[in-house]
Amino acid sequence: MAPMTTAGEEMHALVERLYPLCRSITGDGVRATLEIVGEYLPLQVHEVPTGTQVLDWTVPQEWNIRDAYIADAAGNRVVDFAASSLHVLGYSVPVSATMPLTELREHLHTLPDHPGWVPYRTSYYTPEWGFCLAQETLDALPDGEYEVRIDSTLADGHLTYAEHVVPGQVADEVIVSCHTCHPSLANDNLAGIAVATFLARALAQETPYYTYRFIYAPGTIGAITWLARNAERMEQVKHGLVLACAGDRGRLTYKQSRRGDAEIDRVMRHVLAASERPHHVAEFTPYGYDERQFCSPGFDLGVGSLSRTPYAGYPEYHTSADNPDFVTPEAMADTLALCREAFAVLDRNRRYVNLSPYGEPQLGRRGLYDSLGGRSDAKQAQLAMLWVLSLSEGEHSLLDVAERSGLPFGTVAAAADALCGAELIKA
């Protein structure tokens, strides 16, 4: 019998499958990526036409590429798009020419400090063309004439994004966002897609309190497009999380929302501390991933960002070294587990009103103490009941109780359930 695969291994396999595809902010690579994700989750795919006004931006032309190379005088491809989608400057306009190396150099991008790596570069909104290659490849090129070919198209088309909704008990939403615009980069893009996908699958097996909306969209322009098309329903969005760089071996990093005191911020701080995982909580800055769009002043949503090593915080960032070997099943499984722990707290974190607020109600008469008999944490559970009763005046949440009492959130939530059953508190 074949051994059962873990969620981490399945997520890593998804990363490996998506890795060769050439993604950008538009185009068939994005659609192919969503088709594969659609094998794991039902997706609602949206196509937004070129020229559509989205807030202060305009949906750009669609970019697609079929082939690209630099060939020497003998016809040998010294740089080949077929070998890696990173080899072409993203959104390169088409070119077919022969030119000397001295002229070609103006269109070549390398990383001299890491001569064996290929950089990731783009030119989304400026007509340009170029190639990315290893510095050691460039150093080995002799002077002479080279054939340069980029078989691409920039034409009116669409921006493509997708959503998956896990229905909850209420219509209020938690949004989970990941970006689909990077080509062959495993950690900065694909690990986030994989964790989001498996998080959605896990939530679908439960009965969550909130409705969870997963957004698969290109960075910046995709989030802006989603916000523009959903601006009238922002009141429903109560919390959110952007997933990126979710699979490297570094410690977990949570970047707080612009508010800094949004409920998702408090939940993430609490869960990370309680888990005793190595972690870092960072203040909000208006630079990074799509949390900066969701947190822009007009929307001011409570959306934070979860990663492991943050963007630009590791040498492999935006290079060919960010490959499937750079991410691990264990790291992605840990990121997924942290998300599930945090959302369990978020889902359960509500305020209650004490229905017997004058003096301490007699818990023993209601069998609440007897129900704890034999439990190793009986004293802790009893204390949790008293704390919940004390702070159930409609102003304090269960997370407030856990933070003030120093008790585990799960213990506090279980106490609230018992007190609700005894009709001593109500939500």
N, C-alpha and C positions, 0 to 999 in steps of 0.2 A: 504494500500500500504506500502510495506517495505521501510524504510528510505534508501536513497542513501548512499553508503559507500564513504568515502574520500580516496584519494591516500594514506594517512598515515595509515588508517585502512587496506587497501588492502596490503600495504607493511608489516604491522605487521602480518597479516594473513599468508603471504608468509614466514616470519621468523618462525612463529609457526609450519608451515608445514615442513620446512626444518630442524628444530631443532633436532628431534630424530635421524637423519641419522648419521652414523659413517663415517665421511670424513677423509681423510688423503692426503698425497701428490700423492698417486695413489690409484686405486682400485674402486670397484663397488659403494662405497658410493659417490665418485665424479661423477660417471656416473648417479647415481640416482638423485643427486642434479641437474645436467645439464638437465636431462629429465624433471624435474619439471619446471625449468626455461624455458625450451623449449616450455612449454605450454603458456608462456607469450610472447616469442620472437622466431623467427626462428633462430636456432643456427647452425653454421658449427662446428662440433665436430672433433677434431684431436686426433689421437692415435699415440704416438711416442714410438717405441719399446725399451724395456730394452736394455741397452748397447750402445744406440746411444750417440755419443760424441756431447755435446752441450757446446760450448766455453770450459772452463776449467773443466767442470763437465761431468758426465756420467749419463744418465737416469737410475735410480735404478730399482731393482726388484719391482714387483707389490705386494702390501700387501692387503690381504683380511682376514676378521675375521667373524666367524659364531657364536661363543659362547665363554664365559669365565666366570669363577667363582672361588671363594674360599669357600669351604664348611667345616663345622665343623664335628666332629665325628658322629653326628646324621644325617648328610646329609643336614643340613640347609645351604643355600647359604648366607653367611654373607657378601659377596661382589659379585655383580651380574652385568655383562656387559649388560644384558637385561634391567636393570633399568636405566643405563646411559652409553653412549659410552665413557665417561670420565674415567670410572673405570679401563680401560686397558691402560697401557703405549703404546703410538702409535708406531706401527711397531714391537710390541712384537713378538718374535719367538715363535713357538708352544711349549707348555710344558704340561706334564701330569705326576704328581708326588704327593706323600704324604710326608709331611715334618713337623717338629715341628715349632711352632710359632717363636722360636728363630732364626731359619734358614730363615723362610719366611720373617721376618722383613727386611732383607737385600734387599728385592725386593718390599717394600711398600713405597709409597709416600703420605705424609700428609701435612697439613698446621697447625702447632701448634698454630699460632696466630689467626687462624679462624677455630676453631675445628669442626664447623658444615659444612664446605665447602670441596668439593673434588677438588684437583688441576688437571690441565691439563699438562701432561708431555709426551715427545716423545723420541724416540731413533732411528732416521731415518737411520743413517749411521753406527751404531755400533750394532752388534747382541746382543740383551738383551731382557729380559722380566720383566714385573712388573705390579703392580696394584696401582691404586690411590684410596684413600678412605678418609673419614672424620676422623680426629684425634679422635673424640669421639667414632667412631666405633672401631678403633684400641684399644683404652683404655679399651673398654668393652670386648675384646676378652680374654678368659682364656687361659692359657698355655695348650699345648696339640698338637695333630696331626691334620693337616688340608690337605684336598684334594685340589690340585691346578690344574686347567685346563685352558689352552688357546688353543682354536681350531682355529688356524690361518694358513695362508700359505704365504710364501715368495717365489715367483717363477717368472721366466721370463714372462713378460707381456707388459704393456704399461703405459705411463704417458698420462693422458687425459686432454685436455683443449679445450675451445670453444671460438668462436668469433661471434659477431653479428655486421654487418656493416649497418649504416644509410647513404645512399648515399647523397653527397652534390653537390653543383654547381661546385666545383673543386675537383681534386683528392687529394690535400693536406689533411693530416689527423690530427685529434685530437684523441689520444688514451685515453680510460678510462679503468682502470684496477681494478679488485677486486680479492681477493684470495678465493679459494674454498677448502682449505686443513684442516680447523679446524673442529673438531667434534661438540659437542653440546655447542657452544658458540654463543650467540645471537648478541652481539654488535661487538665483534672482529671476524667478518667474515660475518655473515648472514645479518646484517643491510646494510653492504656495497653491498652485492649481490642484496638486494632488491632495494636500491636506484639506483644502476646502471641499473637494469632492467627497472624500471619505468622512469628513465631518457631517456633511449633508446626509450621507447614507446612514450614519450612526443616529442622527437626530430623527430620521424618518422611522426608526425602529422604536422610538419613544412616543410619548404624547406631550410635547413641549407646551409650556404655558404661552410663550410668545410665538408668533409666526416668524420664521427665519427665511430671509431672502438672500440667496447667493447670487452675486453679480460677477460675471466673467467678462471683463472689458479691457480694451487697451488703456494703458496708463494715460493720465491727464485728460486727453480728449475724450476717452471713453467714459470716465467718471463725470466729466462736465456734460457730456451728452445725456447720460442717465439722469443727472440732476435736472437738466433742462426739461426732459420729458416727464419728470415725476415731481416737479416743483410744487404742484398743487396738493400733493399727498405727504409732504414732509412731516406733518403733525403725527403721522402714524409711525414714523421712524423714531424709536425711543433709544436705541443703542446701536453700536456698530463696531466692527473690527476689520482692519485691513491686514491681509496675510501676505507676507513676502519674506524671501530669504529664510525659508522655513525648514531647511534640511541640512545645514552644515553642523559641524561638531561643536560650535561655540555655545556659550551660555544663552539662555533665553533673554530677550530684550523686549520690554514693553514701552512704547512711546505713547505718552498720555495725549488725550484730546486737547484742543486749544483751551477748553474750560479748565482742565486740570482736576476738577472735582466732579466730573460726570460719573454716573453710577458705574459705567464700564471701567473707569479708572480705578475706583475704589475696589471693585470686584477683582480686577486683575492684580492690584497690589496685595490684596488680602490672600488670594489663592497662591500667588507666587511665594509670598512669605510663609504661608502655612505649609506649602509643599516642601520647603527647605531645598528646592532646586537652586543651583547657581543661577543668578539672574541679575538684571539691571533694569531699573525703571528710569526712563529718560523723560525730560521735560519736552513739551511740544515745541517744535520749530516749524516755520512755514516752508520747509524744504524737506523733500523725501518722497513718499509715495502718495496715494490718493487720499489719505487722511487729510491732506491740506486742502483738497477740494471739498470734502464733506464738512470740514471744520471752518470753511471760509465764513466771514462774518455774517453774510446774508442768510446762510443756512445754520451755522453754529451747531451742528449735530454732535452728539456725544459719541464720537468715533475715535478709537485709538488704533495703534498699529502694533502687531506682534511679529517679531522676527527672532532669529537666533542672532548671529552676528549682523549688525545693521548694515544697510547699504553703504558701499564705499569703505567698509570697515575691515575688509580682508583683501589681500593682494590679488586674489583670483577674480574679484568683482569686475564684471564687464570684460572678461577675457575668455579665451578658449580653455583656460584652466578650470573654469566653472563648468565642469562636465559631470556626467553621472557618477564618476568615482569620487567627486568632491562631496556629494551628499550621501547620507547613510540612512538605511531603513530605521535604525534605532533613533536617530535624531528626529526624523519625520514622525515616528510613532510617539515620541515624547511631546512634540509640538501639538499633535492631535490630542493626546491625553490632557494636556494643559487646557486646550480649548474646551474640551468636554467638561472638565472640572469647573472652569470659569462659567460656562453657560449653565451648568447645573445650579450654581449659586445665583446667577442672574435670574434664572427662571423661578427660583424659590424665594427670592428676596422681596417680601411684601410687608406691609404695615398691618398691625392688628389693633383691635380695641378690646380692652379688658371688660368683660361683662359683669365682673364682680370686683369692682375697683376699691370698695370700702373695706380695708383690712385684707389680710391674706386669706384667700379661700381655703377651705379644708380639703387638701388634696387626698389625704388618706381615705376619707369618707367616700371619695369618688373612685377609689381603687387605683389612683395614679401612682402612689408609692409602691403598692403591691406589684404593679406591672413591671417594676424595676428589679424585683427580687432575683438574685443570682447573677445579675449583670456586673461585670468587672468595673464598669463605669457608672454604677448606680448613683454614687454621690455627685458625680459630674452631671448626670442627667437630671437629678433632682434640683441641683443648682441652676441648671439651664431653665427649668420650668419657672423657678422663682424670678430669674432675670427677665424672661419673656413676659411674665405677668407684670413685673415692675415697669417695663418700658413699652407696654402695649396701651398707649393712649392715642394712637393714630398718627403720631409724629415720628416715631422711631421704627426703622426697618429691622428685619432680622440680622442684616449685616451690621447695623448699629449695635445690636445686642451682642453679637459675636465679638466685635471690636472692643466694646466697653468691658465685657466680662472676661475676655481672653479665652473664651471657650471655642471649640471647633464649630464652624458654621453648621456642619451636618448634625451635631448634637443639639444645637439651638433649633434647627428646623424640625428635628424629630420631636423636641419638646413642644413646639408650636402645634404640630400635628396632634399630639396627645391632648393638649389643652383645647384644641378645636373640637376634638371628639367628645370631650367632656362638657362642651358648650360653655367654656369659661372665657374664651376669646373668639372673636370673629374678624375676618379680613375686611 
